Amino acid sequence: MADLPATRHRADLATVLKEWGRIGCIGFGGPPAHIALLRKLCVDDRKWLDAQEFEDAIAACNLLPGPASTQLAIFCAGRVRGRVGALAGGAAFILPGLIAILALAALFLGDPPTWVKAAGAGAGAAVAAIAVQAGTSLIPAGLNRARQQGSRLRWATYLLLGAIAAATIGPWLVLLLVACGVSEVLGRRLPGRTRPPTPAVPLLAVAGLGGGVLLPLAWTALKVGALSYGGGFVIIPLMQADAVGQHHWMSPAQFLNAVALGQITPGPVVHTVAVVGYAAAGIGGGLLAAAVAFSPSFAFILLGAGHFDRLRGDQRVRAFLDGAGPAAIGAILGSAVPLVRALTEPWQYAVLAVAAVLALGVRRGPVLTLLTAAAAGVVIVLAGGDLPH
């Protein structure tokens, strides 16, 4: 795979801003929708990339920690218009959803009318079901890879450890993800150095530093952006432990609203961290959290795109992610436990049950499920049901 500066297929910067901004505006549904839209634009319609190059880019981005669809958007923009295009396209992809979620955060986290609170309580009740849906959707591909490698028992162990950690140890989940990756490298007895190529370990040295609100907020956002192996939902236990349990920036109900907002707005799920930042330090905190969370994605692509082929072929890299990956899937599943514990009203459990049927039984998408739950919350509260405390 060539480096970012493209030589065969170039578009002007205005086209990059327009097309990547359009995807940022209509990209409801998370990574599957983002990938489909990028493929249609870059491969099918404009033919800026061929199909194999696009598939290689997906595979390479999935090897990196962080929001893979965001990294894919940055990479494709870079192939079309070089490094300036990568910066512009990535920003255009991110900004529409960021603006939308900060506006909704101001509405939901301020003093909203009753119907808005009811909609948030209903949508928040469904979040645990969406988390389980997200986790289970990742199991087949991961289990198939483990079967091919003859490591199904280790894979299942990492999955179980990730689920338990997300349900119990909160902020220490980061260490568990790294430990599972290192364990897999050691378990395969690969030659050479076994330190995984990830910023996780040195970054851990700054954990727990003081500095008022902004430094802990930046650390939370950095974990979200740099350590979210396995999909956007792994950020939930990382954020919940910090935002609700440790720093008390949000109540459990407000955190559920934040996760729901991250699902129903366009763009990557990582936008949820902007709501946490808004709760911690207003609009400035939301912008800071978003900037920190997305910085690793830009850095990985701008600095490492020329090494994607070597990254994909490095056995130690693959081994590390084969250990951290199932642990992250387990963490997504385990995040459902604290999300359910955050519910306070009996009717919310009924909404959760219906959402589970929609998400896991009839396989409806997260946006439809959350909007249905929000509507149910409005009806129930207006009919006399109690709002969560």
Backbone torsions as a table, in degrees:
resi	resn	phi	psi	omega
1	MET	NA	131.9	-176.5
2	ALA	-74.2	165.9	177.3
3	ASP	-71.7	175.2	-173.0
4	LEU	-60.9	-43.7	-178.3
5	PRO	-60.0	109.9	-175.2
6	ALA	-82.6	146.5	-179.2
7	THR	-119.6	-26.2	-175.5
8	ARG	-90.6	-42.0	-173.0
9	HIS	-124.6	111.1	-179.5
10	ARG	-127.2	143.4	173.5
11	ALA	-124.2	157.7	177.6
12	ASP	-74.3	162.5	-174.0
13	LEU	-64.1	-34.6	179.0
14	ALA	-62.3	-37.4	178.6
15	THR	-66.5	-41.4	178.1
16	VAL	-61.7	-47.3	179.7
17	LEU	-60.8	-42.1	-178.4
18	LYS	-66.6	-50.3	-173.0
19	GLU	-73.0	-42.6	179.4
20	TRP	-72.3	-32.1	173.9
21	GLY	-66.2	-37.5	177.3
22	ARG	-62.3	-44.5	178.4
23	ILE	-63.9	-38.4	177.2
24	GLY	-63.0	-27.8	-179.3
25	CYS	-83.5	-32.7	-173.8
26	ILE	-109.3	5.6	-174.2
27	GLY	-81.3	55.1	174.9
28	PHE	-76.0	144.4	175.3
29	GLY	107.6	1.1	173.4
30	GLY	82.4	-164.2	-173.7
31	PRO	-52.8	-42.5	179.8
32	PRO	-57.1	-41.6	178.9
33	ALA	-67.6	-41.5	-179.6
34	HIS	-62.2	-44.8	-178.8
35	ILE	-64.0	-43.0	179.2
36	ALA	-61.8	-43.2	-180.0
37	LEU	-66.5	-41.3	178.4
38	LEU	-65.6	-39.9	179.0
39	ARG	-64.2	-44.5	-179.7
40	LYS	-60.6	-42.3	-179.3
41	LEU	-69.5	-54.3	-168.0
42	CYS	-82.9	-30.4	-176.0
43	VAL	-103.6	-53.4	-172.2
44	ASP	-78.4	-49.6	-172.8
45	ASP	-85.0	-55.2	-173.7
46	ARG	-93.0	-18.7	-179.7
47	LYS	55.7	37.9	174.5
48	TRP	-72.7	-33.2	177.5
49	LEU	-125.2	150.2	172.2
50	ASP	-86.9	168.0	-173.0
51	ALA	-61.7	-40.2	-178.4
52	GLN	-66.4	-42.1	179.5
53	GLU	-61.6	-39.6	179.9
54	PHE	-67.1	-43.0	178.9
55	GLU	-64.6	-38.2	176.7
56	ASP	-63.3	-39.1	179.0
57	ALA	-64.6	-40.4	176.9
58	ILE	-60.5	-47.9	-178.2
59	ALA	-61.6	-42.9	-178.7
60	ALA	-66.1	-43.1	180.0
61	CYS	-65.6	-33.0	178.3
62	ASN	-69.7	-17.4	176.0
63	LEU	-80.1	-14.8	-176.6
64	LEU	-93.5	146.9	169.1
65	PRO	-70.0	156.1	-179.4
66	GLY	105.1	178.4	-177.3
67	PRO	-71.6	107.2	-172.0
68	ALA	-64.4	-38.6	-178.0
69	SER	-69.0	-32.8	175.1
70	THR	-65.1	-44.2	178.7
71	GLN	-63.7	-36.8	177.2
72	LEU	-65.3	-40.6	178.0
73	ALA	-62.5	-42.6	178.7
74	ILE	-64.5	-44.1	-179.2
75	PHE	-62.3	-47.8	-178.4
76	CYS	-62.1	-39.9	177.3
77	ALA	-64.0	-35.2	177.4
78	GLY	-68.0	-36.1	177.9
79	ARG	-68.9	-27.9	-178.0
80	VAL	-84.0	-35.8	-171.9
81	ARG	-141.7	23.1	175.9
82	GLY	72.4	-164.8	-174.7
83	ARG	-65.2	-37.0	176.1
84	VAL	-63.1	-40.5	177.2
85	GLY	-64.3	-37.5	178.4
86	ALA	-61.8	-44.3	178.5
87	LEU	-65.3	-46.6	-177.3
88	ALA	-68.1	-45.7	-179.0
89	GLY	-65.9	-40.9	177.8
90	GLY	-62.9	-42.5	178.5
91	ALA	-65.6	-41.1	179.6
92	ALA	-65.0	-33.8	178.0
93	PHE	-69.9	-37.2	-173.7
94	ILE	-83.2	-40.0	-167.0
95	LEU	-63.1	-41.1	-178.3
96	PRO	-58.3	-46.4	179.0
97	GLY	-67.0	-34.7	179.3
98	LEU	-65.2	-44.4	178.6
99	ILE	-62.3	-43.4	-178.6
100	ALA	-63.7	-43.3	-174.8
101	ILE	-73.9	-31.4	175.9
102	LEU	-69.4	-37.0	176.4
103	ALA	-64.3	-42.6	178.2
104	LEU	-68.9	-33.4	177.0
105	ALA	-62.3	-41.8	178.3
106	ALA	-61.7	-34.8	179.8
107	LEU	-74.0	-47.7	-172.6
108	PHE	-79.6	-30.2	-175.7
109	LEU	-96.3	-5.1	176.8
110	GLY	-85.6	-129.1	176.5
111	ASP	-118.9	72.9	-172.6
112	PRO	-76.6	163.4	174.8
113	PRO	-65.8	167.0	-174.2
114	THR	-58.1	-41.5	-176.1
115	TRP	-66.0	-32.0	177.4
116	VAL	-68.8	-43.8	176.2
117	LYS	-59.9	-40.4	180.0
118	ALA	-65.2	-41.4	178.0
119	ALA	-63.1	-41.8	177.8
120	GLY	-64.1	-40.1	179.2
121	ALA	-66.4	-37.5	177.9
122	GLY	-68.7	-47.2	178.8
123	ALA	-64.7	-40.0	179.0
124	GLY	-61.8	-33.2	179.4
125	ALA	-65.0	-26.2	-176.9
126	ALA	-88.1	-8.3	-171.7
127	VAL	-62.2	-38.0	-179.8
128	ALA	-60.1	-39.7	178.1
129	ALA	-65.4	-38.0	178.0
130	ILE	-65.8	-37.7	178.2
131	ALA	-62.9	-44.5	178.9
132	VAL	-64.3	-40.0	177.1
133	GLN	-60.6	-43.9	-179.9
134	ALA	-63.2	-42.8	-179.7
135	GLY	-67.0	-46.6	-177.2
136	THR	-66.0	-29.5	179.4
137	SER	-67.2	-21.6	-179.1
138	LEU	-90.5	-12.6	-174.1
139	ILE	-67.1	-47.8	-173.5
140	PRO	-56.9	-47.6	-178.5
141	ALA	-64.2	-42.8	-180.0
142	GLY	-66.0	-41.4	179.6
143	LEU	-67.2	-35.1	177.8
144	ASN	-64.9	-42.1	176.4
145	ARG	-63.0	-41.5	179.9
146	ALA	-64.3	-37.3	178.5
147	ARG	-64.3	-41.6	179.2
148	GLN	-64.6	-32.1	-178.8
149	GLN	-90.5	-4.7	-178.4
150	GLY	69.5	30.2	-176.9
151	SER	-123.1	36.0	-176.0
152	ARG	-63.5	-37.4	-178.8
153	LEU	-65.3	-45.5	177.7
154	ARG	-63.0	-41.6	180.0
155	TRP	-58.3	-47.5	179.7
156	ALA	-64.4	-35.2	178.7
157	THR	-65.6	-45.2	177.7
158	TYR	-61.8	-41.1	178.5
159	LEU	-59.3	-47.5	-178.9
160	LEU	-64.1	-43.0	179.4
161	LEU	-61.9	-41.5	178.6
162	GLY	-63.2	-40.3	179.4
163	ALA	-65.2	-44.7	-179.9
164	ILE	-64.3	-42.4	-178.6
165	ALA	-63.4	-44.0	-179.1
166	ALA	-63.5	-32.8	-177.9
167	ALA	-82.3	-14.9	-169.6
168	THR	-128.3	-50.9	-165.7
169	ILE	-96.8	-4.3	171.8
170	GLY	57.1	-112.3	-171.7
171	PRO	-63.0	-18.5	-180.0
172	TRP	-83.3	2.0	177.6
173	LEU	-57.5	-34.5	179.2
174	VAL	-55.3	-46.0	-179.7
175	LEU	-63.6	-36.5	-179.8
176	LEU	-65.0	-41.7	178.7
177	LEU	-61.3	-46.3	179.0
178	VAL	-63.7	-42.8	-178.9
179	ALA	-62.1	-40.1	178.9
180	CYS	-65.6	-39.3	177.3
181	GLY	-63.9	-45.7	178.5
182	VAL	-63.8	-40.5	179.6
183	SER	-59.6	-39.6	179.6
184	GLU	-68.9	-38.5	176.4
185	VAL	-60.2	-47.1	-179.9
186	LEU	-67.2	-36.9	-178.2
187	GLY	-65.3	-27.6	179.5
188	ARG	-86.8	-6.4	178.3
189	ARG	53.6	49.9	-180.0
190	LEU	-79.6	146.2	179.5
191	PRO	-73.4	160.2	174.9
192	GLY	86.1	-165.9	-176.6
193	ARG	-69.1	145.7	-177.5
194	THR	-110.7	5.6	177.5
195	ARG	-73.7	123.2	-177.6
196	PRO	-70.6	144.5	-179.0
197	PRO	-79.2	73.2	-178.7
198	THR	-141.5	146.5	179.9
199	PRO	-76.1	0.9	-171.1
200	ALA	-60.2	-48.0	-171.2
201	VAL	-66.6	-51.4	178.1
202	PRO	-64.6	-31.2	179.7
203	LEU	-66.9	-26.4	-179.7
204	LEU	-62.6	-20.6	-177.8
205	ALA	-65.8	-22.1	-179.4
206	VAL	-96.4	1.2	-179.8
207	ALA	-62.9	140.4	173.8
208	GLY	84.4	1.6	176.9
209	LEU	-68.1	154.2	-178.9
210	GLY	-82.8	-145.3	178.2
211	GLY	108.0	31.6	178.7
212	GLY	69.3	-142.1	-176.4
213	VAL	-87.0	-38.4	-167.4
214	LEU	-67.9	-40.6	-179.4
215	LEU	-68.4	-46.5	174.2
216	PRO	-60.3	-36.4	177.5
217	LEU	-64.5	-43.5	178.3
218	ALA	-62.7	-38.4	178.6
219	TRP	-65.0	-42.5	176.9
220	THR	-60.8	-45.7	-179.6
221	ALA	-65.2	-36.6	179.3
222	LEU	-65.2	-40.9	176.2
223	LYS	-60.9	-41.8	179.8
224	VAL	-61.8	-45.1	-175.8
225	GLY	-78.6	-29.1	-172.6
226	ALA	-105.7	-13.4	-173.0
227	LEU	-125.7	14.9	-176.5
228	SER	-87.8	70.3	174.9
229	TYR	-68.4	142.6	167.7
230	GLY	87.7	6.5	178.1
231	GLY	120.1	163.0	-172.7
232	GLY	-60.4	-30.4	-172.6
233	PHE	-72.8	-13.1	177.2
234	VAL	-68.2	-16.0	177.7
235	ILE	-71.1	-18.0	-174.6
236	ILE	-61.4	-55.4	178.8
237	PRO	-64.4	-30.6	177.5
238	LEU	-63.7	-43.7	-178.7
239	MET	-77.1	-41.3	-174.3
240	GLN	-61.9	-41.1	-179.4
241	ALA	-62.3	-38.3	-179.1
242	ASP	-79.6	-50.3	-171.1
243	ALA	-72.6	-34.8	-176.7
244	VAL	-101.4	-51.4	-171.7
245	GLY	-79.5	-45.4	-172.5
246	GLN	-90.6	-48.8	-173.1
247	HIS	-101.4	-14.5	177.3
248	HIS	58.2	38.2	175.4
249	TRP	-73.0	-26.8	-175.6
250	MET	-137.1	154.7	169.0
251	SER	-81.5	163.0	176.5
252	PRO	-55.9	-39.6	179.8
253	ALA	-65.8	-40.3	178.1
254	GLN	-65.2	-36.6	178.4
255	PHE	-65.2	-40.8	176.1
256	LEU	-59.1	-42.0	176.4
257	ASN	-60.2	-41.1	-179.4
258	ALA	-61.1	-44.3	-179.8
259	VAL	-65.3	-41.4	178.2
260	ALA	-61.7	-42.3	178.6
261	LEU	-62.4	-37.7	178.0
262	GLY	-64.5	-23.3	179.8
263	GLN	-88.4	-33.0	-173.5
264	ILE	-94.1	-6.8	175.3
265	THR	-95.1	155.8	179.2
266	PRO	-71.5	164.6	178.4
267	GLY	91.5	-174.9	-173.6
268	PRO	-71.1	152.0	179.3
269	VAL	-62.7	-24.1	-179.3
270	VAL	-59.2	-17.7	175.7
271	HIS	-56.9	-20.9	178.8
272	THR	-54.3	-33.3	-177.7
273	VAL	-63.8	-24.2	177.7
274	ALA	-67.2	-33.2	176.9
275	VAL	-67.3	-40.6	175.7
276	VAL	-60.2	-44.2	178.5
277	GLY	-63.2	-38.4	178.1
278	TYR	-64.1	-41.7	179.4
279	ALA	-65.5	-33.1	-177.1
280	ALA	-79.5	-39.5	-171.3
281	ALA	-150.0	30.8	175.9
282	GLY	71.3	-160.0	-175.4
283	ILE	-62.5	-35.8	177.0
284	GLY	-63.8	-39.5	177.3
285	GLY	-65.9	-37.7	177.4
286	GLY	-64.1	-42.6	179.0
287	LEU	-68.1	-39.8	178.0
288	LEU	-62.3	-46.6	-178.6
289	ALA	-61.4	-41.9	179.4
290	ALA	-65.6	-44.0	-179.3
291	ALA	-61.1	-44.5	-179.6
292	VAL	-67.9	-41.9	-176.3
293	ALA	-65.8	-35.5	-177.7
294	PHE	-90.4	-12.2	-179.6
295	SER	-58.3	-43.4	178.7
296	PRO	-59.3	-35.5	179.6
297	SER	-62.1	-45.5	177.8
298	PHE	-64.3	-41.5	-177.9
299	ALA	-65.0	-45.0	-179.7
300	PHE	-58.4	-42.4	-176.4
301	ILE	-77.6	-48.1	-176.6
302	LEU	-65.0	-35.9	-177.1
303	LEU	-94.0	-22.9	-171.1
304	GLY	-118.3	-0.7	-175.1
305	ALA	-61.0	-33.7	179.5
306	GLY	-68.9	-11.2	-178.2
307	HIS	-110.0	13.9	-175.7
308	PHE	-59.9	-42.1	-178.8
309	ASP	-62.0	-44.0	179.6
310	ARG	-66.4	-36.7	178.0
311	LEU	-61.9	-45.4	-178.4
312	ARG	-66.3	-30.2	-177.2
313	GLY	-91.4	-5.3	-178.4
314	ASP	-78.3	118.4	-176.3
315	GLN	-64.8	-34.1	-179.5
316	ARG	-69.6	-38.4	177.0
317	VAL	-61.9	-47.2	-179.2
318	ARG	-63.6	-41.0	-179.3
319	ALA	-63.4	-43.7	179.2
320	PHE	-59.1	-46.4	-178.5
321	LEU	-72.9	-26.2	174.3
322	ASP	-69.5	-21.1	173.6
323	GLY	-89.7	-45.0	-179.5
324	ALA	-71.2	-31.6	-177.3
325	GLY	-59.6	-56.8	179.2
326	PRO	-64.0	-31.6	175.5
327	ALA	-63.6	-37.4	177.8
328	ALA	-67.6	-39.9	176.5
329	ILE	-61.8	-44.0	176.5
330	GLY	-60.3	-37.5	178.7
331	ALA	-65.0	-37.5	176.6
332	ILE	-61.5	-46.2	178.9
333	LEU	-65.1	-43.5	-178.8
334	GLY	-66.8	-24.1	179.6
335	SER	-63.7	-19.1	178.7
336	ALA	-63.3	-28.9	-176.6
337	VAL	-64.7	-56.3	177.5
338	PRO	-65.2	-27.8	177.3
339	LEU	-66.3	-40.2	177.2
340	VAL	-68.9	-39.5	179.7
341	ARG	-62.8	-22.7	-179.3
342	ALA	-76.5	-13.3	179.1
343	LEU	-74.3	142.4	-174.9
344	THR	-124.5	-19.0	-176.6
345	GLU	-108.9	140.7	-179.8
346	PRO	-55.6	-37.6	-177.6
347	TRP	-66.1	-24.4	178.1
348	GLN	-66.8	-33.7	176.9
349	TYR	-67.1	-34.7	176.2
350	ALA	-65.8	-41.9	176.8
351	VAL	-63.2	-40.2	177.2
352	LEU	-60.3	-41.8	-180.0
353	ALA	-62.3	-43.7	177.6
354	VAL	-64.5	-41.6	178.4
355	ALA	-62.2	-37.7	178.3
356	ALA	-63.0	-39.4	177.2
357	VAL	-64.0	-44.6	-180.0
358	LEU	-64.3	-46.2	-173.4
359	ALA	-78.3	-41.0	-172.7
360	LEU	-102.8	-27.4	-179.0
361	GLY	-86.1	-58.5	-177.8
362	VAL	-100.2	4.8	171.1
363	ARG	58.2	43.7	173.2
364	ARG	-77.2	155.1	-177.0
365	GLY	-71.9	163.6	-177.0
366	PRO	-64.5	-35.4	-178.2
367	VAL	-64.4	-48.8	179.8
368	LEU	-62.7	-42.7	-179.6
369	THR	-62.0	-45.1	-178.6
370	LEU	-69.0	-38.9	177.7
371	LEU	-66.2	-38.0	176.4
372	THR	-63.2	-43.7	178.7
373	ALA	-65.0	-38.3	178.1
374	ALA	-63.2	-44.1	178.2
375	ALA	-62.1	-40.8	178.1
376	ALA	-62.2	-39.9	178.5
377	GLY	-61.8	-42.0	178.9
378	VAL	-62.4	-46.5	-179.0
379	VAL	-61.8	-45.0	-176.5
380	ILE	-65.3	-45.1	-178.1
381	VAL	-68.8	-42.8	178.6
382	LEU	-65.5	-23.7	177.2
383	ALA	-85.5	-0.3	176.7
384	GLY	120.3	-1.4	178.5
385	GLY	-70.0	152.6	-178.2
386	ASP	-83.7	142.3	171.9
387	LEU	-76.7	148.9	175.4
388	PRO	-60.5	147.9	179.3
389	HIS	-80.3	NA	NA
